[in-house]
Amino acid sequence: MANLKLRDRDAIQSAEGIIFRVFGYSHPKDAYLCDAEYASSKIFHSTDPRAPREGRSELYYKFYNDEGMKLVAKKYPQYLVNHEMLGLKLVGVPQDLIFEARQPQPRLQELLKTGATDPLLAAMERVLEVATSKSGVSDASFGVFGSMLHGFHHPKYSDIDFTIYGKEENRKIREINAELYADPNSGLTNEFASEDAMKGKRWLFKNFDVEDFVWHQRRKYIYGLFDDRKNSGRIIKAEFEPVKAWGEIKNEYDPNSRIHQKGWVKLKARVTADDDGPFIPSVYGIEPLEVLSGPQEALEVVRVFSYMEEFRQQVQRDETIIVEGNLEEVASPKGSFLQVTLTYCPRYYEQVLKALH
């Protein structure tokens, strides 16, 4: 599938039965950097009770933690792509190995055209109607990802996972969700209204506590609960995930640039820009105020660059923040700059991005 145009949260299936999620917007030529999300039971088995995905012609399992990366590295190295800037091989799919691509927007329109064939799809239509009618955002700016995208959602257990395309569209959805979550008659509430949202979940972050996490999640207004007990008998999680519109995308991958690791750093800083905060990668312009630990050259850092889902839309312009992660120099023929990068790494759970509140 040469010259196929894909973006964050689009999906790629390999001929072997691995389903990948396209990760972000910056990719090497003729390949997409990805996260391995699911695999056919023909090539992978999981004992995790959360993992099975049925509904298609065969059983699939969802990967958790680094299971997908390990499977690819061990058995399918053709899905390791050379990242010249980092000097590493990362999980990805060369364009000539794409067996099938699935995109959230056309999938949603397909589901709407077919009509609700089960209680979850009926609930999805109700949430979509509330969101579009209240915000004025067209359903053409929505998509569905996760199990609905792939046709193996479970009517009784799966969530409603929307993508919303465009910065302005996402702003409108967040604003209307803030109103809907506050209205006891809307049917929608904030998933993180209280710390009960984290009950029974294992907490691994070392420098970032549950109370802080819930406070940040609550104010994002993209995580909701839809009370559908009158119809399906369930309260269903409903997410509204930001994705850039095509005209907002800039590929920052430059094969002539190199990223150099400079050590581990913890900074106190002020946020100077947050326009790209809701997306993956999340990018925040910052002005360092104090190096709390690590190299003093970190006072020259210009941005936080985060691939971590937890830190999307995490901090806002003019807030004073704490950030802890990998100090990197991005060097190109045009010049260089410093950034703090938050990503998958051995010290994943030591990373921090939080507002001082």
C-alpha positions in Angstrom: 0.0 0.0 0.0 2.5 2.6 -1.2 1.9 6.3 -0.3 -0.9 5.5 2.1 -1.6 8.5 4.4 -2.1 7.6 8.0 -2.0 9.5 11.3 -2.3 9.0 15.1 -4.8 6.3 16.1 -5.2 4.9 12.6 -4.7 1.2 12.6 -2.6 -1.2 10.5 -3.0 -5.0 10.3 -0.2 -7.2 9.2 -0.5 -10.3 7.1 0.5 -12.4 10.2 -2.4 -11.0 12.3 -0.8 -8.2 14.4 -2.8 -5.0 14.8 -0.8 -1.9 15.2 -1.8 1.6 16.2 -0.1 4.4 14.3 1.7 6.5 16.9 1.8 10.2 16.4 2.5 12.2 13.2 6.3 12.1 12.7 7.6 9.0 10.8 10.5 7.9 8.7 10.1 7.8 5.0 8.0 4.9 3.8 7.1 3.6 7.3 4.9 4.3 10.3 6.1 4.2 13.9 3.5 2.2 15.8 2.4 0.6 19.0 1.4 -3.1 18.8 -2.1 -3.4 20.3 -3.6 -6.8 19.4 -2.6 -10.1 17.9 -4.5 -13.1 16.4 -4.8 -16.2 18.7 -3.0 -18.0 15.8 0.3 -16.3 16.8 -0.2 -15.1 20.4 -2.0 -16.3 23.5 -2.7 -14.4 26.7 -3.9 -15.6 30.1 -4.9 -12.1 31.2 -8.7 -12.1 31.6 -8.9 -8.6 30.1 -7.1 -9.6 26.9 -9.6 -11.7 24.7 -11.3 -9.8 21.8 -14.1 -11.8 20.0 -16.6 -10.7 17.4 -14.5 -11.2 14.2 -13.9 -14.5 12.4 -11.1 -15.3 14.8 -10.1 -14.6 18.4 -7.7 -11.7 19.1 -5.8 -10.8 22.3 -4.9 -7.3 23.5 -1.3 -6.7 24.5 -0.6 -5.2 27.9 2.6 -3.5 29.0 5.5 -4.5 26.7 4.0 -7.8 25.4 3.6 -6.5 21.9 7.1 -5.1 21.7 8.5 -8.4 22.9 6.5 -10.5 20.4 7.7 -8.2 17.5 11.3 -8.3 18.6 11.4 -12.0 19.1 9.4 -13.3 16.1 8.6 -10.5 13.7 11.7 -8.3 13.3 10.4 -7.0 10.0 8.2 -4.7 12.1 11.2 -3.0 13.7 11.9 0.3 11.9 15.2 2.2 11.9 14.8 5.5 13.7 17.8 7.4 12.4 17.4 10.4 14.8 17.6 8.1 17.8 19.9 5.5 16.4 17.5 2.8 17.5 15.0 0.4 16.0 11.4 0.9 17.1 8.2 -0.9 16.5 6.7 0.2 13.2 5.4 -1.0 9.8 7.0 -0.3 6.5 4.4 0.8 3.9 5.0 -2.2 1.7 4.1 -4.5 4.6 0.7 -3.0 5.3 -1.8 -5.7 4.8 -4.9 -3.6 5.8 -5.4 -0.1 7.2 -8.4 1.0 9.2 -9.3 4.6 10.0 -11.7 5.8 12.7 -13.6 8.4 10.7 -14.9 6.1 7.9 -15.5 3.3 10.4 -17.8 5.6 12.4 -19.7 6.6 9.3 -20.0 2.9 8.3 -21.5 2.1 11.8 -23.9 5.0 11.6 -25.1 3.9 8.1 -25.6 0.3 9.2 -27.5 1.4 12.3 -27.2 0.1 15.9 -27.1 -3.7 15.9 -26.4 -4.1 19.6 -26.8 -2.1 22.9 -23.3 -0.7 22.9 -23.7 0.8 19.4 -27.0 2.2 20.3 -25.4 3.9 23.4 -22.6 5.2 21.2 -25.2 6.8 18.9 -26.9 8.5 21.9 -23.6 9.9 23.2 -22.7 11.1 19.7 -26.1 12.8 19.4 -25.6 14.6 22.7 -22.1 15.7 21.9 -22.8 16.9 18.4 -26.1 18.7 19.1 -24.7 20.5 22.1 -21.3 21.5 20.7 -22.1 22.1 17.1 -19.3 19.8 16.0 -20.3 17.6 13.0 -20.2 13.8 13.4 -17.8 14.0 10.4 -15.2 15.3 12.9 -15.6 12.1 15.0 -14.3 8.6 14.6 -14.2 5.4 16.7 -11.0 3.6 17.7 -10.3 0.6 19.9 -12.5 -2.5 19.6 -15.2 -0.7 17.7 -12.7 0.2 14.9 -11.8 -3.4 14.5 -15.2 -5.0 14.8 -14.6 -7.0 18.0 -16.2 -4.8 20.6 -18.3 -6.6 23.3 -21.8 -5.2 23.7 -21.7 -5.8 27.5 -18.2 -4.9 28.4 -16.5 -2.6 25.8 -16.2 1.2 26.1 -17.2 4.0 23.7 -14.0 5.4 22.3 -14.3 8.5 20.1 -11.6 10.3 18.2 -12.2 14.1 17.6 -10.3 15.7 14.7 -9.0 19.3 14.9 -7.8 21.7 17.6 -10.9 23.9 17.5 -13.2 20.9 17.4 -11.5 19.4 20.5 -11.7 22.8 22.3 -15.5 22.8 21.7 -15.9 19.2 22.8 -14.0 19.9 26.0 -16.0 23.0 26.8 -19.4 21.3 26.2 -18.2 18.2 28.2 -17.5 20.5 31.2 -21.1 21.7 31.0 -22.5 18.2 30.5 -20.5 16.7 33.4 -21.9 19.5 35.6 -25.5 18.9 34.5 -27.1 16.0 36.5 -29.7 15.5 33.7 -27.2 15.1 30.8 -26.4 11.4 31.3 -22.7 12.2 31.2 -20.5 12.6 34.2 -16.7 13.1 34.7 -15.0 9.7 35.1 -12.5 11.3 37.5 -15.0 13.2 39.6 -13.5 11.4 42.6 -10.5 9.2 43.5 -12.9 6.2 43.4 -12.0 6.1 39.7 -8.7 4.5 40.7 -10.0 2.0 43.1 -8.6 -1.5 42.6 -6.0 -0.2 40.1 -2.3 -0.8 40.7 -0.4 2.5 41.0 3.3 2.4 39.9 4.3 6.0 39.5 6.9 6.9 42.1 6.9 10.7 42.1 3.3 11.3 41.2 0.5 10.3 43.5 -3.0 9.2 42.8 -4.5 12.4 44.1 -2.4 14.4 41.7 -3.3 12.1 38.8 -7.0 12.3 39.4 -6.9 16.1 39.7 -5.2 16.4 36.3 -7.4 13.8 34.6 -10.6 15.5 36.0 -9.8 18.8 34.3 -9.1 17.4 30.9 -12.8 16.8 30.2 -12.2 14.0 27.7 -13.0 11.1 30.1 -16.7 10.5 30.8 -19.2 8.0 32.1 -22.5 7.6 30.2 -25.4 6.4 32.3 -27.2 4.0 30.0 -28.8 1.9 32.7 -32.3 2.5 31.3 -31.4 0.9 28.0 -28.3 -1.4 28.2 -28.3 -1.7 32.0 -24.7 -0.2 32.1 -22.7 2.9 33.0 -20.3 3.0 30.1 -17.0 4.8 29.8 -17.0 7.3 27.0 -13.7 8.8 25.9 -13.1 11.8 23.5 -9.5 11.5 22.2 -7.9 14.4 20.4 -6.3 13.9 17.0 -4.9 16.5 14.7 -6.7 17.5 11.5 -4.7 16.9 8.4 -3.9 20.6 7.9 -2.5 20.8 11.5 0.1 18.0 11.0 3.8 18.6 10.5 6.2 15.7 10.2 9.1 16.6 12.4 11.1 13.5 11.5 14.4 14.6 9.9 16.9 11.9 8.9 19.7 14.5 9.0 19.0 15.3 12.7 20.2 13.4 15.7 18.9 13.1 19.3 21.6 12.9 22.0 20.9 11.8 25.5 22.2 14.2 28.1 21.1 12.5 31.3 18.1 12.6 33.8 16.7 15.9 34.9 14.1 17.4 37.2 12.9 21.0 36.5 10.6 23.6 37.8 9.3 25.6 34.9 6.6 27.9 33.5 4.5 26.7 30.5 4.7 29.1 27.6 2.7 27.2 25.0 0.1 24.4 25.3 -1.6 24.2 21.8 -0.1 20.8 21.1 -0.7 19.5 24.6 -3.8 17.4 23.9 -2.1 15.3 21.2 0.4 12.5 20.9 3.2 13.5 21.1 2.2 16.2 23.6 4.4 19.2 23.2 4.6 22.1 25.7 6.8 25.1 25.4 8.5 25.9 28.7 10.7 28.5 30.4 12.9 26.7 33.0 12.9 28.4 36.5 15.1 26.0 38.5 17.0 22.8 38.0 15.9 20.6 40.9 18.3 17.8 40.0 20.5 16.9 37.0 22.6 18.9 34.6 22.5 22.7 35.0 22.4 23.1 31.2 18.7 22.1 31.5 18.1 25.8 32.2 18.2 26.1 28.3 15.4 23.6 27.7 12.7 25.0 25.4 10.1 22.3 25.5 8.6 19.1 27.0 8.1 16.4 24.4 5.9 13.6 25.7 4.7 10.3 24.2 3.0 9.2 27.4 -0.8 8.9 27.4 -0.9 9.9 31.1 0.5 13.4 30.2 -1.7 14.5 27.3 -3.3 17.8 28.0 -1.6 17.7 31.4 -0.5 21.3 32.0 -1.7 24.6 30.7 -0.2 27.9 29.6 1.3 30.1 32.4 1.1 27.3 35.0 4.2 26.5 37.1 5.1 22.9 36.7 7.4 20.1 37.7 8.8 17.9 34.9 11.2 15.0 35.3 12.5 12.8 32.5 15.2 12.4 29.9 17.2 15.5 28.9 17.9 15.5 25.2 19.6 17.6 22.6 18.0 17.7 19.2 20.8 18.6 16.8 20.3 19.4 13.1 22.2 21.1 10.3 20.1 24.2 11.1 21.0 24.3 14.8 20.2 22.5 18.1 17.9 22.8 21.1 17.3 21.0 24.4 14.1 19.2 25.4 12.8 17.0 28.2 11.4 13.9 26.8 8.8 11.7 28.5 8.5 8.3 26.9 8.8 4.5 27.3 12.1 3.9 29.0 13.5 1.9 32.0 12.6 4.8 34.4 9.1 5.1 33.0 7.4 5.4 36.4 9.9 8.0 37.7 8.8 10.4 35.0 6.6 13.4 36.1 4.7 16.2 34.5 2.4 18.1 36.8 1.1 21.5 37.6 1.7 23.0 41.1 -1.8 23.5 42.3 
